Amino acid sequence: MKKDKNSERKNLFQQIFYVSQSYVKENWPSLIVFLCTFIVATAFAFVRVATMASVSSYSIDSYEVGQVADKTIIAGKSLPATTENPISITKGERIIRKGFMITEDEYAKLRVLAESPVYIDYRAFANSLLYLMLIGALYFFLYGETCLGYKIKLKEQITGSVFFLVTYAFAIFSTKLSSFPSNMMIAVLTPGIFFTYLIAILFSQRNAVYFSFLISFSVLNVCESPLLPFFYLLSSTLAASRIVKKISRRIDMLVASFVQCLLNIVFLIIIKIIFNSVAADLFFLLPGVAFNGFISAILCLGFITPIELLLNTASVFRLMDLNDLSTPTLKKLQLNATGTYSHSVMVAHLAEAACSDIGANGLLARVGAYYHDIGKMDNPEYFTENQTGSNIHNEIKPSLSVSIIRSHVKNGLEKARALRLPDRVLDIIAEHHGNQVISYFYNSAKEKDPNVNPADYSYNGNPPTSKESAVVMLADTVEAACRSLDNPSVSRIDKFTQELMDAKVNARQLDNCNLTFKELNIIHSAFVQILAGYYHSRIKYPEQKDPDTGKSEKNPSAEKEEKEEGDKEKENA
């Protein structure tokens, strides 16, 4: 029985070891960044403890003469008497005793300990270390794939870590200023709002919200009375992450600066009232927090361009620049592959509308759709939308046709990397065909060889990993197929679109993108609405001539009226 229990424990430990080993192998760069961040934060915490007047994790202001001591404090080292402090302390000496009142001599010795540069309160440092560990655990929880919604990238983690360390350092620095010894000095000096703006614009609003919680909790370890700066920093940074959610132009940041300025003042007054805090420092704090909110947005506007280029992120400003159809690459696509250009523009309309309806990034989908087929510029005549005469694939083998068709994804990625397009746009280009079989050429090859391998006639990419990438895939398929639809009525477009989307689901191309069935129905409705408006049948003008025969074409409704009148005349006759 004991052997069975021992073997079970051994197997359990082995499983834990293997899981931990595989996790470390897969995430070692992120773990190194986290470890470096923790070490630097620990160094900041040590400097804070070494430069503050504290004894046994309490500030000297927490003790007073006549107070009953709640603990016994023993000197950890000997301190000789100096001209400033003529009191000497011997190592191992009992300074105060728990349960007894603190005398004037004992208080003087406590002050010597607290103010001595050679004395470090390691109890306070241990408390800070434990607190940083809790913040680290909170980081792993919030920035895990489950809470964040996607796997955080290394550059995103490095950027957030640097911003956290700078904010933490500023919080420590603000508590050391003797010119204004108030905890709320953090509200004036902290760059938390500025960094929250950058994270929300560069990465995502959810990332910025989590960053707001991390830097706000870090304040709790810095101040002696931390609740006021904690709630102020949390409310102001959360507001900052929300303010920039809908911005689409750089001028919008100027509006955001005034809104943030007003909100900072409101938050400060409300928090002061709630905690019944003294109002003597408001004369300095109100203009200070207002200026902090204003300058944070202005600085963000200046720093966002170099940072987004350095990190190559898909910020709203970068996407707006790429959204311009007059860029050299899109102009070249229009000249070399006119059909592909028209197709890409239509796919962009479909993808943007669908993404906006499901709450995804419509601008990202639009830009990704513009560039998703730039690889077709090299051999435009091999793609149906650019062919005006005979199909060139009828003259070559299916295997050669497939290699040319699927190479446009690889060529597109090479061109996109040369243009330094954002990674999320690169993902759309790489994933817009997934790994599905190119059925037309596969069926042609199968007629000649029944044992043909489907993998040889499939795209080499991966299925979409984001909602935007999946919507572009669906829009690409639906738009291309509807071009060949005869008599594209609304009902036929509706049914045909549903069949095409169901085929993608059955081919497991949407397994990794987190789209729900409800969202698929919304996407389908958006596609049908736009396609029905684009392909609706138009009424022919009276006496409109056929360009081939030169004869006039009659309006169908007019022909119907003429036929009815002719039938009446025959009946009367």
C-alpha positions in Angstrom: 0.0 0.0 0.0 2.9 2.4 0.9 4.6 1.5 -2.3 1.5 2.4 -4.3 1.3 5.8 -2.6 5.0 6.4 -3.1 4.8 5.5 -6.8 1.7 7.8 -7.2 3.6 10.7 -5.6 6.6 10.0 -7.8 4.5 10.0 -10.9 2.8 13.3 -9.7 6.2 15.0 -9.2 7.4 13.7 -12.6 4.3 15.1 -14.3 4.8 18.5 -12.6 8.4 18.5 -13.6 7.7 17.7 -17.2 4.9 20.3 -17.4 7.2 22.9 -15.8 10.0 22.0 -18.1 7.9 22.3 -21.3 6.5 25.6 -20.1 10.0 27.0 -19.5 11.2 25.8 -22.9 8.3 27.4 -24.6 8.3 30.7 -22.7 11.9 31.2 -21.7 12.3 34.7 -23.3 9.2 36.0 -21.5 10.5 34.5 -18.2 13.8 36.2 -18.6 12.1 39.5 -19.2 10.0 39.0 -16.1 13.0 38.0 -14.0 15.0 41.1 -15.1 12.0 43.3 -14.4 11.6 41.8 -10.9 15.3 42.2 -10.1 15.3 45.9 -11.1 12.1 46.5 -9.2 13.7 44.8 -6.1 16.7 47.1 -6.5 14.4 50.1 -6.5 12.6 48.8 -3.4 16.0 48.4 -1.6 17.0 51.9 -2.4 13.6 53.1 -1.1 14.1 51.2 2.2 17.7 52.3 2.6 16.8 56.0 2.2 13.8 56.1 4.5 13.6 56.6 8.2 12.0 53.4 9.4 12.5 50.8 12.2 11.2 47.3 12.0 9.1 48.1 8.9 7.5 51.1 10.5 8.2 54.8 9.9 9.7 56.7 12.9 6.6 58.8 12.8 4.6 55.8 13.8 6.3 55.9 17.3 6.0 58.6 20.0 7.0 59.1 23.6 4.6 57.4 26.0 3.2 55.0 23.4 2.8 51.4 24.5 5.1 49.4 22.2 3.4 46.6 20.2 6.7 44.8 19.6 10.2 44.3 21.0 13.0 45.9 18.9 16.6 44.8 19.3 19.5 46.6 17.7 21.0 44.6 14.8 24.3 46.4 14.9 26.3 48.8 17.0 26.1 52.5 16.2 28.7 54.9 17.7 27.8 58.3 19.0 28.3 61.3 16.6 28.1 65.1 16.9 24.6 65.0 15.4 23.4 62.0 17.5 25.4 61.8 20.7 23.7 58.5 21.6 25.5 55.2 21.1 23.8 51.9 20.5 25.3 48.4 21.2 24.5 45.4 19.0 21.9 43.2 20.7 20.6 46.0 22.9 16.9 46.0 23.5 15.6 49.4 22.3 11.9 49.0 23.2 10.0 46.2 24.9 6.5 45.0 23.9 3.8 46.0 26.3 5.9 48.9 27.9 5.7 52.6 27.3 8.4 54.2 25.1 10.5 56.6 27.1 12.3 59.6 25.8 15.7 57.8 25.8 14.2 54.9 23.9 12.6 57.1 21.4 15.9 58.9 20.9 17.6 55.6 20.2 14.8 54.7 17.8 15.4 57.9 15.9 19.2 57.2 15.8 18.4 53.8 14.2 16.0 55.2 11.7 18.2 58.1 10.6 21.5 56.2 10.5 22.8 55.7 6.9 24.4 52.4 7.9 21.2 50.9 9.3 18.8 49.2 6.9 15.4 48.0 7.9 15.5 44.5 6.4 12.1 43.8 7.7 10.7 46.6 5.6 12.7 45.4 2.6 11.4 41.8 3.1 7.8 43.2 3.1 8.5 45.0 -0.2 10.0 41.9 -1.7 6.9 39.8 -0.8 4.6 42.6 -2.1 6.5 42.6 -5.5 6.1 38.9 -5.6 2.3 39.3 -5.3 2.4 41.9 -8.1 4.3 39.4 -10.2 1.7 36.8 -9.6 -1.0 39.3 -10.6 1.0 40.0 -13.7 1.0 36.3 -14.7 -2.8 36.1 -14.1 -3.8 39.2 -16.0 -1.4 38.8 -18.9 -2.1 35.1 -19.5 -3.7 34.2 -22.7 -7.1 33.5 -21.0 -7.4 37.0 -19.5 -5.6 39.0 -22.2 -7.4 37.2 -25.1 -4.2 36.5 -27.0 -0.6 35.4 -26.3 1.4 38.5 -25.4 4.4 39.1 -27.7 7.9 39.7 -26.4 8.2 43.3 -27.5 4.8 44.0 -25.9 6.1 42.5 -22.6 9.4 44.4 -22.8 7.6 47.7 -23.4 5.2 47.2 -20.5 8.0 46.2 -18.2 10.0 49.3 -19.0 7.0 51.5 -18.4 6.2 49.8 -15.1 9.8 50.2 -13.8 9.8 53.9 -14.8 6.5 54.5 -13.1 7.6 52.7 -10.0 10.8 54.7 -9.9 8.9 58.0 -10.2 6.6 56.9 -7.4 9.6 56.3 -5.1 11.3 59.5 -6.1 8.2 61.6 -5.4 8.0 60.4 -1.8 11.6 61.5 -1.3 11.0 65.2 -2.2 11.3 67.2 1.0 9.9 70.4 -0.7 6.4 68.9 -0.8 6.1 65.9 1.6 2.7 64.7 0.5 1.7 61.3 -0.7 -0.3 62.9 -3.4 2.9 64.3 -5.0 2.7 61.0 -6.9 -0.4 62.3 -8.7 1.6 65.2 -10.0 4.8 63.5 -11.0 3.7 60.0 -12.2 4.0 59.3 -15.9 1.3 56.5 -15.5 -1.3 58.3 -17.7 1.3 58.9 -20.4 2.3 55.2 -20.5 -1.3 54.1 -20.4 -2.0 56.2 -23.5 0.9 54.6 -25.3 0.0 51.0 -24.4 -3.7 51.5 -25.3 -2.7 53.0 -28.8 0.2 50.7 -29.5 -1.3 47.4 -28.3 -4.8 47.2 -26.9 -7.2 48.8 -24.5 -7.3 45.6 -22.4 -3.5 45.6 -22.0 -3.7 49.3 -20.9 -6.4 48.4 -18.3 -4.3 45.7 -16.8 -1.2 48.0 -16.8 -3.3 50.5 -14.9 -4.0 47.9 -12.1 -0.3 46.9 -11.9 1.1 50.4 -11.5 -1.7 51.4 -9.1 -1.0 48.5 -6.8 2.7 49.3 -6.9 1.9 52.6 -5.2 0.5 50.8 -2.2 4.0 49.6 -1.4 5.6 53.0 -1.8 3.5 55.4 0.3 2.9 55.4 4.0 -0.7 56.4 3.5 -1.3 54.8 0.1 -5.0 54.7 -0.4 -5.4 58.2 -1.8 -2.7 58.0 -4.5 -3.8 54.4 -5.2 -7.4 55.3 -6.0 -6.4 58.5 -7.9 -3.9 56.7 -10.1 -6.2 53.8 -10.8 -9.2 56.0 -11.7 -7.1 58.4 -13.9 -5.3 55.6 -15.8 -8.4 53.6 -16.4 -10.0 56.8 -17.8 -7.0 57.3 -20.0 -7.3 53.8 -21.4 -11.0 54.5 -22.3 -10.5 58.0 -23.7 -8.2 56.8 -26.5 -10.3 53.9 -27.5 -12.2 55.7 -30.3 -9.5 58.1 -31.5 -8.8 57.9 -35.3 -6.9 61.1 -36.0 -3.9 62.7 -34.3 -5.9 65.9 -33.6 -8.2 63.7 -31.4 -5.3 63.5 -28.9 -5.6 67.3 -28.3 -9.3 66.8 -27.4 -8.2 63.8 -25.1 -5.7 66.1 -23.3 -8.4 68.5 -22.3 -10.8 65.7 -21.2 -8.1 64.0 -19.2 -7.2 67.4 -17.6 -10.8 67.9 -16.4 -11.2 64.3 -15.2 -8.0 64.4 -13.1 -9.3 67.4 -11.3 -12.7 65.7 -10.7 -11.0 62.5 -9.5 -8.7 64.4 -7.1 -11.5 66.4 -5.5 -13.8 63.3 -5.1 -11.1 61.2 -3.5 -10.1 64.0 -1.2 -13.8 64.3 -0.1 -14.3 60.5 0.4 -11.2 60.1 2.6 -11.8 63.4 4.4 -8.3 64.5 3.5 -6.9 68.0 4.3 -7.5 70.5 1.5 -4.5 72.7 2.3 -2.5 71.1 -0.5 -5.2 71.5 -3.2 -3.8 74.9 -4.2 -0.7 73.0 -5.6 -2.3 69.7 -6.5 -5.2 70.8 -8.7 -3.0 72.7 -11.3 -0.4 69.9 -11.0 -2.8 67.0 -11.9 -4.4 69.1 -14.6 -1.1 69.8 -16.2 -0.1 66.1 -15.8 -3.3 65.1 -17.8 -2.7 67.7 -20.4 1.0 67.1 -21.0 0.6 63.3 -21.0 -1.6 63.4 -24.2 0.7 65.9 -25.9 3.8 63.9 -25.1 2.0 60.8 -26.4 1.3 62.5 -29.6 5.0 63.3 -30.0 6.4 59.9 -29.0 3.9 57.6 -30.7 5.3 57.9 -34.2 8.9 56.9 -33.4 7.8 54.2 -30.9 5.3 52.6 -33.3 7.9 52.6 -36.1 10.5 51.1 -33.7 8.1 48.4 -32.4 6.4 48.0 -35.8 2.9 47.9 -34.2 -0.5 48.3 -35.8 -1.5 51.5 -34.0 -4.5 53.4 -35.2 -2.3 56.2 -36.5 -0.1 53.8 -38.4 -3.1 52.0 -39.9 -4.6 55.3 -41.0 -1.4 56.1 -42.9 -1.5 52.6 -44.5 -5.2 53.1 -45.3 -4.3 55.6 -48.0 -4.9 54.0 -51.5 -2.4 56.4 -53.1 0.6 54.6 -51.6 3.2 53.4 -54.2 2.5 49.7 -53.5 -1.2 50.0 -54.0 -0.8 52.2 -57.1 1.5 49.6 -58.5 -1.0 46.9 -57.7 -3.7 48.9 -59.6 -1.5 49.2 -62.7 -0.1 45.7 -62.8 -3.1 43.7 -61.5 -6.3 45.8 -62.0 -8.6 43.0 -61.2 -6.8 42.1 -58.0 -6.9 45.7 -57.0 -10.6 46.0 -57.5 -11.1 42.7 -55.7 -8.9 43.9 -52.7 -10.9 47.1 -52.4 -14.2 45.2 -52.3 -12.8 42.8 -49.8 -11.7 45.7 -47.6 -15.3 47.1 -47.6 -16.7 43.7 -46.6 -14.1 43.0 -43.9 -14.3 46.4 -42.3 -18.1 46.4 -42.1 -18.2 42.9 -40.7 -15.5 43.5 -38.1 -17.1 46.7 -37.0 -20.4 44.8 -36.5 -18.8 42.2 -34.3 -16.6 44.6 -32.3 -13.3 43.7 -33.9 -10.8 46.1 -35.4 -12.4 47.2 -38.6 -9.5 49.5 -39.6 -7.0 46.7 -39.2 -9.2 44.4 -41.4 -9.5 47.1 -44.0 -5.7 47.6 -44.3 -5.0 43.9 -44.2 -7.5 43.4 -47.1 -5.8 46.1 -49.1 -2.5 44.4 -48.9 -3.5 40.7 -48.7 -2.9 40.0 -52.4 0.1 42.2 -53.2 2.0 39.0 -54.0 -0.1 38.7 -57.2 1.7 41.6 -58.7 4.5 39.3 -59.9 2.3 37.0 -62.1 -1.1 38.8 -62.4 -2.1 36.9 -65.6 -2.3 33.6 -63.6 -5.2 34.8 -61.5 -8.8 34.8 -62.8 -9.7 38.3 -61.8 -6.9 39.7 -64.1 -7.6 37.4 -67.1 -9.4 39.0 -70.1 -9.1 36.1 -72.6 -8.3 32.5 -72.3 -7.3 30.9 -69.0 -3.5 30.2 -69.0 -4.0 27.3 -66.6 -5.6 25.3 -69.4 -2.2 25.1 -71.1 -0.1 24.0 -68.1 -0.1 21.1 -65.6 -2.2 21.4 -62.4 0.9 20.9 -60.2 2.6 23.9 -61.9 -0.6 26.0 -61.6 -0.8 25.2 -57.8 2.8 26.2 -57.2 2.2 29.6 -58.9 -1.2 30.2 -57.2 0.0 29.5 -53.7 3.3 31.3 -54.2 1.4 34.6 -54.1 1.1 34.3 -50.3 4.9 33.9 -49.9 5.6 36.7 -52.3 3.1 39.0 -50.5 4.8 38.3 -47.2 8.2 39.2 -48.6 6.9 42.4 -50.1 5.1 43.3 -46.8 8.2 42.7 -44.7 10.2 44.9 -47.1 7.6 47.6 -46.5 7.9 47.0 -42.7 4.1 46.5 -42.4 2.9 45.8 -38.9 3.0 42.2 -37.7 -0.8 42.0 -37.5 -1.1 43.0 -41.1 1.6 40.3 -41.9 -0.6 37.8 -40.1 -3.6 38.6 -42.3 -1.5 38.2 -45.5 -0.1 34.9 -44.3 -3.4 33.5 -43.0 -6.0 34.6 -45.5 -6.0 31.3 -47.3 -5.1 29.1 -44.3 -4.0 25.6 -45.2 -7.1 24.7 -47.3 -6.9 22.6 -50.4 -7.0 24.4 -53.8 -10.0 22.3 -54.9 -10.1 23.2 -58.6 -6.6 22.1 -59.4 -6.7 19.2 -56.9 -9.8 17.8 -58.6 -8.1 18.3 -62.0 -5.1 16.4 -60.8 -7.2 13.7 -59.2 -8.9 12.9 -62.5 -5.5 11.9 -63.9 -4.2 10.3 -60.7 -6.7 9.2 -58.0 -3.8 8.7 -55.5 -2.7 12.3 -55.6 -1.8 13.8 -52.2 -4.1 16.7 -51.0 -1.2 18.3 -49.2 0.6 18.9 -52.5 -2.4 21.0 -53.6 -3.0 22.9 -50.4 -1.8 26.3 -49.2 1.2 26.3 -46.9 -0.1 28.8 -44.3 -1.9 28.5 -41.0 -5.6 29.0 -40.3 -6.5 32.5 -39.0 -5.5 33.2 -35.4 -7.5 36.5 -35.0 -11.0 37.6 -35.8 -9.7 40.2 -38.3 -7.7 37.6 -40.2 -10.7 35.2 -40.3 -13.1 37.9 -41.5 -10.6 38.8 -44.3 -10.5 35.2 -45.3 -14.3 34.9 -45.5 -14.6 38.2 -47.3 -12.0 37.2 -49.8 -13.7 33.9 -50.5 -17.2 35.4 -50.7 -16.3 38.3 -52.9 -14.4 36.2 -55.4 -17.2 33.6 -55.6 -20.0 36.1 -56.0 -18.4 37.6 -59.1 -19.1 34.4 -60.9 -22.7 34.1 -59.7 -25.4 34.3 -62.4 -28.4 36.5 -61.6 -27.1 37.6 -58.2 -30.4 38.3 -56.5 -30.5 38.9 -52.7 -31.8 35.4 -52.0 -29.1 33.7 -54.1 -26.4 35.8 -52.6 -27.7 35.0 -49.1 -27.7 31.3 -49.8 -24.4 31.2 -51.7 -22.6 33.2 -48.9 -23.9 30.9 -46.2 -22.7 27.8 -48.2 -19.2 29.4 -48.6 -18.9 30.2 -44.9 -20.1 26.8 -43.8 -17.5 25.2 -46.1 -14.8 27.2 -44.2 -16.2 26.0 -40.9 -16.3 22.4 -42.1 -12.7 22.7 -43.4 -11.7 23.7 -39.8 -10.2 27.0 -41.1 -11.9 29.0 -38.3 -10.9 26.8 -35.3 -8.2 29.2 -34.0 -9.7 32.6 -34.3 -12.3 32.6 -31.4 -15.3 33.5 -33.7 -18.6 32.4 -32.2 -21.6 31.2 -34.2 -23.4 34.4 -33.3 -20.6 36.5 -34.8 -20.6 34.3 -37.9 -24.3 35.1 -38.4 -23.5 38.9 -38.0 -20.7 38.6 -40.5 -23.0 36.8 -42.9 -25.6 39.5 -42.6 -23.0 42.3 -43.2 -21.7 40.5 -46.3 -25.1 40.0 -47.8 -26.2 43.6 -47.2 -23.1 45.0 -49.0 -23.0 42.4 -51.8 -26.8 42.8 -52.5 -26.3 46.5 -52.8 -23.3 46.1 -55.1 -24.7 43.4 -57.4 -28.3 44.4 -57.5 -29.9 44.3 -61.0 -30.1 47.7 -62.6 -33.0 49.0 -64.8 -32.0 49.6 -68.4 -32.5 53.1 -69.7 -35.0 53.6 -72.5 -33.6 53.2 -76.0 -30.3 52.0 -74.5 -28.2 50.5 -77.3 -26.3 47.1 -77.2 -22.6 47.9 -77.8 -22.2 44.7 -79.8 -25.2 44.9 -82.1 -25.8 48.6 -82.1 -29.5 48.0 -81.6 -31.5 49.7 -78.9 -32.4 47.7 -75.9 -35.8 48.2 -74.3 -36.5 48.5 -70.6 -37.8 45.2 -69.4 -40.7 46.9 -67.7 -41.5 48.7 -70.9 -41.4 45.4 -72.9 -43.8 43.9 -70.4 -46.2 46.8 -70.8 -46.0 46.6 -74.6 -46.7 42.9 -74.4 -49.8 43.4 -72.2 -51.1 46.1 -74.5 -50.6 43.7 -77.5 -52.5 40.9 -75.8 -55.4 43.3 -75.1 -55.5 44.4 -78.7 -55.7 40.8 -79.8 -58.5 40.1 -77.4 -60.5 43.1 -78.7 -59.9 42.0 -82.2 
